[in-house]
């Protein structure tokens, strides 16, 4: 897919509270290729895979568009709070 960017994000798990935390940072160089402005959004979704040792597969997806079918038109919209000054 054009504009698709995949990365393994750092994560941490607190076994005492059974909480897993993911941090994500998208480099501006990747976003600026989209020429974002305040009035025009860009598609975005996030998918986190979960594969247990027993072989079961699960996932958590913010909006549709990745897991069941590659469909960018189903992505959510990302809007910027201020203009980037480009484009």
C-alpha positions as CSV (number, residue, x, y, z in Angstrom):
1,X,0.0,0.0,0.0
2,X,1.3,3.4,-0.8
3,X,2.1,5.4,2.3
4,X,2.0,2.3,4.5
5,X,4.5,2.4,7.3
6,X,5.1,-0.5,9.6
7,X,7.2,-0.6,12.7
8,X,7.7,-2.7,15.8
9,X,7.0,-0.3,18.8
10,X,8.6,-0.5,22.2
11,X,6.4,-2.0,24.8
12,X,6.5,-2.9,28.5
13,X,4.4,-5.1,30.7
14,X,3.8,-4.8,34.4
15,X,3.1,-8.4,35.5
16,X,1.9,-7.2,38.9
17,X,-1.0,-5.2,37.4
18,X,-1.2,-7.3,34.2
19,X,-1.0,-4.1,32.1
20,X,0.8,-3.9,28.8
21,X,1.8,-0.4,27.6
22,X,2.8,0.5,24.0
23,X,4.4,3.8,23.0
24,X,4.3,5.0,19.4
25,X,6.1,7.9,17.8
26,X,5.7,8.5,14.1
27,X,8.6,10.5,12.6
28,X,7.6,13.9,11.1
29,X,9.5,12.9,8.0
30,X,6.8,10.2,7.4
31,X,3.9,12.5,8.1
32,X,5.2,15.5,6.1
33,X,5.1,13.3,2.9
34,X,1.3,13.6,3.3
35,X,1.4,17.5,3.3
36,X,-0.9,17.7,6.3
37,X,-2.9,20.9,7.0
38,X,-5.5,21.7,9.6
39,X,-8.4,21.5,7.2
40,X,-7.5,18.2,5.6
41,X,-7.1,14.9,7.5
42,X,-5.2,11.8,6.6
43,X,-6.2,8.2,7.1
44,X,-4.8,6.4,10.2
45,X,-5.5,3.1,12.0
46,X,-3.5,1.1,14.4
47,X,-3.5,-2.7,14.9
48,X,-1.8,-4.6,17.7
49,X,-1.4,-8.4,17.3
50,X,-1.7,-10.8,20.2
51,X,-0.4,-14.3,19.8
52,X,-0.4,-16.5,22.8
53,X,2.1,-19.3,23.3
54,X,-0.8,-21.8,22.7
55,X,-1.0,-20.5,19.1
56,X,-4.2,-18.5,19.4
57,X,-4.2,-15.2,17.5
58,X,-6.0,-12.1,18.5
59,X,-5.7,-8.4,17.7
60,X,-6.9,-5.0,18.7
61,X,-7.7,-2.6,15.9
62,X,-8.5,1.1,16.4
63,X,-10.6,1.3,13.2
64,X,-11.2,-1.3,10.5
65,X,-8.9,-1.5,7.5
66,X,-6.0,-3.8,8.3
67,X,-7.0,-7.1,10.0
68,X,-9.8,-8.5,7.9
69,X,-9.0,-6.7,4.7
70,X,-6.6,-4.1,3.5
71,X,-9.0,-1.2,3.1
72,X,-7.5,2.3,3.6
73,X,-11.0,3.8,3.0
74,X,-12.1,2.3,6.4
75,X,-9.3,4.0,8.3
76,X,-10.1,6.7,10.9
77,X,-9.1,10.3,10.2
78,X,-6.1,12.1,11.7
79,X,-6.3,15.9,11.9
80,X,-3.5,18.2,13.1
81,X,-4.1,20.9,15.6
82,X,-2.1,23.5,13.7
83,X,-0.9,23.9,10.1
84,X,2.6,22.5,9.4
85,X,3.4,25.3,7.1
86,X,4.1,23.1,4.0
87,X,2.0,22.2,1.0
